[in-house]
Structures are given as C-alpha cells and as structure tokens.
Amino acid sequence: MTLTAKIAWDDTILPFQLDRSDIRGRVARLDATLDQILGQHDYPAAVEAAVAEMTLLTAMIGQTIKLRWKLSLQLRGDGPIRLIATDYFAPSKEGVHARIRAFASYDEERLDSSGPAFPQTGRGYFAILIDQGEGTTPYQGITPIAGTALKDCAEAYFAQSEQLPTRFALSFGKEVNPDGSTGWRAGGVMLQLMPKAPVRPGGEGGSGEDGLLSAEDILDESDGEDWRRANMLLDTVEPPELIGPGVAPTDLLVRLFHEETPRVFDAQPVGFGCTCSANKVRQSLSIYSARDIAHMTTDDGIVTADCQFCGAHYEFDPATLGFEARDGDDDDGNGDTGGD
C-alpha cells in the first residue's frame, strides 16, 4: 500500500454490510484524532488506554446517528478510574468531518498506572446518551459495568437496551515514527445484526453477567447461525490488521468476510472537536446567586473555568455572572469555539 493510500484511511469510519448474513458494521481508524484527544492531557498509561478504547467505541457507535445529532458515552465507577466521558458530534451536513472529544477523571493515589485499565473502573454503570437537538428530549440508556473490557459494556448495552446482537474487535497503542517520536494508532470492527420488524420483546433473566441479556438470548435459530459464523470470522483478525496502516479497511473486510458478500458505503472522516465557549460557561453559571459567584472568585477578582475536554481556559468578571448579573453585561462577543 502506498503512503497516500495509508493516509487516506487515517481518521475514518467505514460503514459496511454483509449481505449474506444480514449484518451491518463499521471499520474505524483513529490516528491523529486520538493523538490530539490524548494530547490535551497528561494521563497515566492505564487512563490513556481506557480513553483510547472508549473513543474508538464512540466513533463506531456514533457513526450510526443522523446529521446534527450528538452521541455521548459515559462510564462512572467507584474504582480509581472514576469517569470516562466521550462525545461524538455528527456532521452538520454531508461531506464534512464528524467530531469527537473525550476526557477522564481518576484518583491518582489509588491508580495502578501500569496495571490493566478496566478492573480499575470498579462497580458502576455504562451509559449511552443521544441528544437530537433543541426541542427534543435526550435519550439515555444505562447498563451496569460488566465483562472484562469497555467493549463488553457496550455489547451488553445493545443486547439489553436495544435488543441488537453487537460485537466489537478493538486494538490500539503507540507507534514509533521514523523520527523517533510516538503517535497513537487505533482501529476496530463493529458487527451488528440488522434489526427486524417488529423487534422482539426483551426476555427476563439473561444469561450474561449480573443477569444481563447476551446476544444468544435474543437470537432465533436462523439469525444465530449467521451471527455465530460472522463472529468466528471476526475472531481470526489480528491487531495489526485492525490498527493498520498496512491493511486498508476495504482489504480487511475482504480478508475476513469475502464469503459473506461485504458491501461498503461512503467513509465518514472524523477529527477532534470541542464545542466549549465562553458563552456556554456563562450559561452554566447562570443558576448561581451573587453569593455563590463570590465564593468562586479568586483573590485576583476573577472567576476562572477550564474545559475538561480541550483544556481551554476562561476568565470572567464576577459581576457579569449568575442569575443576578446586570442585563447587557453577559455578551463578550465570543462565539462557540467548536461548532454547534
């Protein structure tokens, strides 16, 4: 593969369908995007790995949503890794990049930096949230943290909440560049049995961990045969094939699923993007009284705020903040820095 061909697949999500098996999926490659997301922070190795996996899941799940929608993934646990939050902003129109951002919160004193990430999330929940925009009610689905990896939580969510058998194969890590620098590369494949009409009702008492439904609980005989065959083929994939760049996503699909008649659709480019702005910070502080704002004011007489996703730093005159702020003083002329 030429260098140009390799770069063409960087930071893309390729939707596909297996016509023989009635299964849809996505192949994702995150390179500079993941580098930029993790470059906003100085995370320990275990936290970096958790954020990398969650970001990859977000890219593949997010690509299924419609234009201008926002999808968020959150994991909250009682372990040293307390929170992982990601957002996928669908493109505002055809032909433009989708945007992804992510951050994590962790207890540095309790964290085993060199240990595996997932056990350090502890007990808690995994959530998927979809915001369709102004005038709509956001959707939220929650499932307990389960399995041995973040991808297991996502698979359990789709089985439990959406009644859709879903499978992820992921790989990620740092690559040493010719100049000696390092950069993140990540790749994955998502498989999902296409929904039937009508959707089967959920069962009681699944066979998975904590009684959660698994794919086998919601498959009929014909679906089960197709699903198991596709999963057996996916089990043969190697990490270098997932990450690239030596194997193009289209070549990977042919290698894995040529007998399943794979059909690809237009690839979606993705990049890092944050939607924080000074005006949004003002809005978030509008619920506080002048007394509350006074407690937030520094010795220098300002109120500061930092974006957890991109690290942007904001400073405000406290007299312009809160629901008691003087009319006309809350417009600093700063627009949204990251889009809609």
C-alpha positions as CSV (number, residue, x, y, z in Angstrom):
1,M,0.0,0.0,0.0
2,T,1.3,3.5,-0.9
3,L,1.8,6.2,1.7
4,T,-1.0,8.2,0.1
5,A,-3.4,5.2,0.4
6,K,-2.5,4.7,4.0
7,I,-3.1,8.4,4.9
8,A,-6.5,8.3,3.0
9,W,-7.8,5.8,5.6
10,D,-6.5,7.7,8.7
11,D,-9.3,9.0,10.9
12,T,-12.2,7.5,9.1
13,I,-15.2,5.3,9.8
14,L,-16.2,2.9,7.0
15,P,-19.8,1.6,7.2
16,F,-20.4,-1.8,5.6
17,Q,-22.9,-4.6,5.3
18,L,-22.6,-8.3,5.0
19,D,-25.4,-9.2,2.5
20,R,-25.3,-12.9,3.1
21,S,-25.6,-12.6,6.8
22,D,-27.8,-9.5,7.1
23,I,-25.2,-7.9,9.3
24,R,-24.0,-4.4,9.3
25,G,-20.9,-2.9,10.7
26,R,-18.1,-0.4,10.8
27,V,-14.4,-0.3,10.4
28,A,-12.8,2.6,12.3
29,R,-9.3,4.0,12.2
30,L,-8.3,6.8,14.6
31,D,-4.8,8.2,14.4
32,A,-4.2,12.0,14.6
33,T,-7.7,12.3,16.2
34,L,-6.7,10.1,19.1
35,D,-3.3,11.7,19.3
36,Q,-5.0,15.1,19.7
37,I,-7.6,13.9,22.2
38,L,-4.9,12.3,24.5
39,G,-2.5,15.1,23.8
40,Q,-4.8,17.5,25.7
41,H,-4.0,15.7,28.9
42,D,-1.1,14.1,30.7
43,Y,-2.8,10.8,31.6
44,P,-1.1,7.8,33.2
45,A,-0.8,4.8,30.9
46,A,-3.9,3.0,32.3
47,V,-6.1,6.0,31.9
48,E,-4.8,6.6,28.3
49,A,-5.7,3.0,27.4
50,A,-9.3,3.4,28.8
51,V,-9.8,6.7,27.0
52,A,-8.5,5.2,23.8
53,E,-10.9,2.3,23.9
54,M,-13.9,4.5,24.8
55,T,-13.1,6.9,22.0
56,L,-12.9,4.1,19.5
57,L,-16.2,2.7,20.6
58,T,-17.7,6.2,20.4
59,A,-16.5,6.6,16.8
60,M,-18.1,3.4,15.6
61,I,-21.4,3.8,17.6
62,G,-21.6,7.5,16.8
63,Q,-21.5,7.0,13.0
64,T,-24.9,5.4,13.2
65,I,-26.6,8.6,14.3
66,K,-28.2,11.1,12.0
67,L,-26.9,14.5,10.9
68,R,-26.5,17.1,13.6
69,W,-27.2,14.7,16.5
70,K,-24.8,14.3,19.4
71,L,-24.0,10.9,21.0
72,S,-22.2,10.6,24.3
73,L,-20.8,7.6,26.1
74,Q,-20.1,7.7,29.9
75,L,-18.7,5.2,32.3
76,R,-18.9,6.0,36.0
77,G,-17.4,3.6,38.6
78,D,-16.2,3.5,42.2
79,G,-12.7,2.5,41.2
80,P,-9.6,4.6,40.7
81,I,-10.8,5.4,37.2
82,R,-14.0,7.3,38.2
83,L,-15.3,8.7,34.9
84,I,-14.7,8.4,31.2
85,A,-16.8,10.7,29.1
86,T,-16.8,11.0,25.3
87,D,-18.9,13.0,22.8
88,Y,-19.5,12.4,19.0
89,F,-20.9,15.3,17.1
90,A,-22.4,14.1,13.8
91,P,-21.5,16.3,10.8
92,S,-23.8,19.3,10.2
93,K,-24.0,18.4,6.5
94,E,-22.9,15.8,4.1
95,G,-19.2,15.7,3.3
96,V,-17.8,17.3,6.4
97,H,-16.0,15.8,9.4
98,A,-17.7,14.3,12.4
99,R,-16.0,15.5,15.7
100,I,-15.0,13.6,18.8
101,R,-13.8,14.6,22.2
102,A,-13.1,12.7,25.4
103,F,-11.7,13.1,28.9
104,A,-11.3,11.0,32.1
105,S,-11.3,11.7,35.8
106,Y,-9.3,9.4,38.1
107,D,-7.9,9.1,41.7
108,E,-4.1,9.3,41.2
109,E,-3.4,7.9,44.7
110,R,-5.4,4.7,44.1
111,L,-4.5,4.2,40.5
112,D,-2.1,1.5,39.3
113,S,-0.7,3.3,36.3
114,S,1.0,0.3,34.8
115,G,-1.9,-2.1,35.5
116,P,-4.8,-3.0,33.3
117,A,-7.4,-0.2,32.9
118,F,-10.8,-1.9,33.1
119,P,-10.6,-3.6,36.5
120,Q,-9.8,-0.1,37.9
121,T,-13.2,1.2,36.9
122,G,-14.8,-0.8,39.7
123,R,-18.6,-1.1,40.0
124,G,-20.9,1.4,38.4
125,Y,-22.6,1.9,35.1
126,F,-22.1,2.4,31.4
127,A,-24.4,4.9,29.6
128,I,-25.2,5.9,26.1
129,L,-26.9,9.3,25.6
130,I,-28.3,10.7,22.4
131,D,-29.2,14.4,22.0
132,Q,-31.2,15.2,18.9
133,G,-31.1,19.0,19.4
134,E,-33.2,21.8,20.7
135,G,-36.9,21.0,21.3
136,T,-36.3,17.3,21.8
137,T,-35.9,15.1,24.9
138,P,-32.4,13.4,25.1
139,Y,-32.4,9.6,25.2
140,Q,-30.4,7.8,27.8
141,G,-29.7,4.1,28.2
142,I,-27.8,2.6,31.1
143,T,-26.4,-0.8,31.9
144,P,-24.1,-2.0,34.7
145,I,-20.4,-2.2,34.2
146,A,-19.8,-5.9,33.2
147,G,-17.3,-8.1,31.5
148,T,-13.6,-7.7,31.2
149,A,-13.3,-4.6,28.9
150,L,-15.2,-1.5,27.9
151,K,-16.3,-3.1,24.7
152,D,-18.1,-5.8,26.8
153,C,-20.2,-3.0,28.4
154,A,-21.1,-1.7,25.0
155,E,-22.1,-5.1,23.8
156,A,-24.2,-5.7,26.9
157,Y,-25.9,-2.3,26.4
158,F,-27.0,-3.2,22.9
159,A,-28.3,-6.6,23.9
160,Q,-30.1,-5.3,27.0
161,S,-31.5,-1.9,25.8
162,E,-31.7,-2.2,22.0
163,Q,-32.2,-6.0,21.6
164,L,-29.4,-5.9,19.0
165,P,-26.6,-8.5,19.0
166,T,-23.4,-6.5,18.7
167,R,-19.7,-7.3,18.7
168,F,-16.6,-5.2,18.8
169,A,-13.0,-6.1,18.0
170,L,-10.6,-3.4,19.0
171,S,-6.8,-2.7,19.1
172,F,-4.9,0.5,20.0
173,G,-1.4,1.5,21.0
174,K,1.5,3.9,20.4
175,E,3.6,3.6,17.2
176,V,7.2,4.8,16.9
177,N,7.6,7.1,13.9
178,P,10.7,7.3,11.7
179,D,11.9,10.4,13.6
180,G,11.7,8.6,16.9
181,S,8.5,10.3,18.1
182,T,5.5,8.3,19.0
183,G,1.9,8.6,17.9
184,W,-1.3,6.8,18.8
185,R,-3.0,4.4,16.3
186,A,-6.3,2.7,16.9
187,G,-8.6,0.5,14.9
188,G,-11.7,-1.6,15.3
189,V,-14.5,-3.5,13.7
190,M,-18.1,-3.4,14.9
191,L,-20.7,-6.0,13.9
192,Q,-24.4,-5.7,14.5
193,L,-27.3,-7.9,13.4
194,M,-29.6,-5.7,11.4
195,P,-32.9,-5.0,13.3
196,K,-36.0,-6.9,12.3
197,A,-39.6,-5.5,12.3
198,P,-41.1,-5.9,14.7
199,V,-38.3,-6.0,17.3
200,R,-38.5,-9.0,19.7
201,P,-39.6,-8.2,23.2
202,G,-36.9,-8.4,25.8
203,G,-36.5,-11.5,27.9
204,E,-36.2,-11.9,31.6
205,G,-33.2,-13.1,33.4
206,G,-30.4,-13.0,30.8
207,S,-27.6,-15.5,30.8
208,G,-24.8,-12.8,30.9
209,E,-23.0,-11.3,33.9
210,D,-25.4,-9.9,36.6
211,G,-28.3,-11.4,34.7
212,L,-27.8,-9.1,31.7
213,L,-29.0,-10.3,28.3
214,S,-26.4,-11.6,25.8
215,A,-26.6,-12.0,22.1
216,E,-27.6,-15.6,22.4
217,D,-30.7,-14.6,24.4
218,I,-32.2,-12.6,21.6
219,L,-31.3,-14.6,18.5
220,D,-33.6,-17.0,16.7
221,E,-32.2,-20.1,15.0
222,S,-31.6,-18.7,11.6
223,D,-30.1,-15.4,12.9
224,G,-28.0,-17.4,15.4
225,E,-26.3,-19.4,12.7
226,D,-25.4,-16.2,10.7
227,W,-24.3,-14.4,13.8
228,R,-22.0,-17.2,15.0
229,R,-20.4,-17.6,11.6
230,A,-19.6,-13.9,11.3
231,N,-18.2,-13.9,14.8
232,M,-16.0,-16.9,14.1
233,L,-14.6,-15.0,11.1
234,L,-14.0,-11.8,13.2
235,D,-12.2,-13.9,15.8
236,T,-9.4,-14.5,13.2
237,V,-8.5,-10.8,12.9
238,E,-5.0,-9.8,14.2
239,P,-4.2,-6.5,15.9
240,P,-2.0,-5.1,13.1
241,E,-4.9,-5.6,10.7
242,L,-7.2,-3.6,12.9
243,I,-4.8,-0.8,13.6
244,G,-3.3,-0.5,10.1
245,P,-1.9,1.3,8.3
246,G,-0.6,-1.6,6.2
247,V,-4.0,-3.1,5.6
248,A,-6.8,-0.9,4.2
249,P,-10.2,-1.3,5.8
250,T,-11.6,-2.5,2.4
251,D,-8.9,-5.1,2.2
252,L,-9.6,-6.1,5.8
253,L,-13.2,-6.7,5.0
254,V,-12.3,-8.9,2.0
255,R,-9.8,-10.9,4.1
256,L,-12.4,-11.5,6.9
257,F,-15.7,-11.7,5.2
258,H,-15.3,-12.4,1.5
259,E,-17.8,-15.3,1.6
260,E,-20.3,-13.0,3.4
261,T,-20.5,-10.6,0.4
262,P,-19.3,-7.4,2.0
263,R,-20.7,-4.1,0.6
264,V,-19.2,-0.8,1.7
265,F,-20.7,2.7,1.8
266,D,-19.1,6.2,1.9
267,A,-16.4,6.6,4.6
268,Q,-17.0,9.2,7.3
269,P,-14.0,11.4,8.1
270,V,-13.6,12.3,11.8
271,G,-11.4,14.7,13.8
272,F,-11.0,16.2,17.2
273,G,-13.6,18.9,18.0
274,C,-14.7,20.7,21.2
275,T,-17.9,22.8,21.5
276,C,-16.9,24.8,24.6
277,S,-17.2,28.6,24.5
278,A,-17.3,31.5,26.9
279,N,-21.0,31.9,26.4
280,K,-21.7,28.3,27.3
281,V,-19.7,28.7,30.5
282,R,-21.7,31.8,31.3
283,Q,-24.9,29.8,30.8
284,S,-23.8,27.0,33.1
285,L,-23.1,29.6,35.8
286,S,-26.4,31.4,35.4
287,I,-28.0,29.2,38.0
288,Y,-25.8,30.6,40.8
289,S,-26.5,33.6,43.0
290,A,-24.1,36.5,43.5
291,R,-23.1,35.0,46.9
292,D,-22.3,31.7,45.1
293,I,-20.3,33.5,42.5
294,A,-18.4,35.4,45.2
295,H,-17.2,32.0,46.6
296,M,-15.9,31.1,43.1
297,T,-14.0,34.4,42.7
298,T,-10.2,34.2,43.0
299,D,-8.0,36.6,45.0
300,D,-7.4,38.4,41.7
301,G,-11.1,39.3,41.4
302,I,-11.9,36.9,38.6
303,V,-13.8,33.7,38.1
304,T,-12.0,31.0,36.0
305,A,-13.1,27.9,34.3
306,D,-11.2,25.2,32.3
307,C,-12.7,22.9,29.7
308,Q,-12.2,19.3,30.8
309,F,-12.2,18.1,27.2
310,C,-9.8,20.5,25.4
311,G,-8.2,22.5,28.3
312,A,-9.4,25.9,27.1
313,H,-9.1,28.5,29.9
314,Y,-11.8,31.1,30.5
315,E,-11.7,34.2,32.8
316,F,-14.8,36.3,33.8
317,D,-15.7,39.4,35.7
318,P,-17.9,38.0,38.5
319,A,-20.3,41.0,38.2
320,T,-21.4,39.5,34.8
321,L,-22.1,36.0,36.1
322,G,-25.1,34.3,37.8
323,F,-28.8,35.0,37.5
324,E,-28.4,38.3,39.3
325,A,-25.9,39.6,36.7
326,R,-26.6,43.1,35.2
327,D,-28.5,42.9,31.9
328,G,-26.3,43.5,28.9
329,D,-23.1,42.6,30.7
330,D,-23.1,38.9,29.7
331,D,-22.2,39.3,26.0
332,D,-18.5,39.3,25.5
333,G,-18.7,38.7,21.7
334,N,-17.1,35.3,21.9
335,G,-18.9,32.7,19.8
336,D,-18.9,29.0,20.1
337,T,-15.4,27.7,19.6
338,G,-16.2,24.3,18.4
339,G,-19.3,24.4,16.3
340,D,-22.9,23.6,17.1
